[in-house]
Structure formats: structure tokens, C-alpha cells
Amino acid sequence: MLDLPIVGITYEQALQYLAYKQNIANACSFSPNSNKYRYACFLPTPQQFDSIQTVIDSMNIKGCNLFNYKNSICPDCPNGKTYKNHPVLSKTGKEPTYVNDYFTDNLSLMNFKGNVAEMTSIKGIAKGGSCCHYASEAFGGKSQTYLTPTIWLGFRVWYKVYAP
């Protein structure tokens, strides 16, 4: 697994990767009794993304941000002191950080909020906010728009499984 999210790619490149991933998943799929599970890889619609994005407060009881958003680390935050001199984590709130950083949500999804905004099935519309957005710009059905590849935009492979 990659340590940092893939960013700086076009919508079309993301779709090409999804097609590649789908072909690999189907070629290697589990096949009990010669029946194969089939997989479809896709980008979610904005509505699908919103239905999964859980309402978790973006701060813990000490006031520390739980996700990589703009201005995530405050100077007196215990996480801020820990991350201050780290080569990657010191960029929290400014650049994407490690995929496995921060906390999982109640569906066990990591970095579903912040870090990088995620492309949706509609070209030019992303969801979830990023390290370059304030947390308030990511919730309540809000979208981020893009025209070109950026450091704050990536994608997540969504799967649909078809049983034999």
C-alpha cells in the first residue's frame, strides 16, 4: 500500500486506473465451484459519497483536529508538538499526509475526511475536503470544484461485488 495518496492526476487518468483495477480484481477473483465473483470499480456519485460520510466531530475533547484540514494543528495541541519536526506530518494542514494517519470513522474508513478531496463520478466535483480546505468546507453536502490536477485532489476506488 502506498504511504501517501496519489494526487496530481486527471479525472481521465483516475478512470483508466479504475478500469485497470477492475480487470485485475476480476482476473484474480475468488472462484468457488468455477463460479467467479465479479467486481465493478467506480467513482461514487456525490450522493453516494454524502450517504457514507459520517457525522463525526472534527475535534477531540482536547480540541485537537482529527483530520488533515487547513489549520489542523494548533501550536498548543499535543499532536502539534509531536508532529512539529516530522518531515511529512509537519505539513499537516498544508499538504497531504500519510494515508493511514488520523482516525478511522465508524465504518472503518481512513482519511475519508480531509487529507485529499476525492473525485466523484461527475468530472470537476470532489467531496470530503482536503488539507487545503477548512473543515467547514467539507461537511453538510458541500463539494469542492476542480478544473485541473492539484495537490489536494485524489480518488478512492469503490467496489461493487456481484456474487456468482
Secondary structure, DSSP 4 states (H G I P E B T S, - for coil): --SS---S--HHHHHHHHHHHHHHHHHT---GGG---EEEEEPPPHHHHHHHS----SB-TTS-BSS--TT---TT-HHHHHHTT-TTGGGTTTS---TT-S-B-TT--BS-SSSSEEE-SSTTEEES--TTS-GGGTSTT--EE-SS--TTEE---EEEEE--
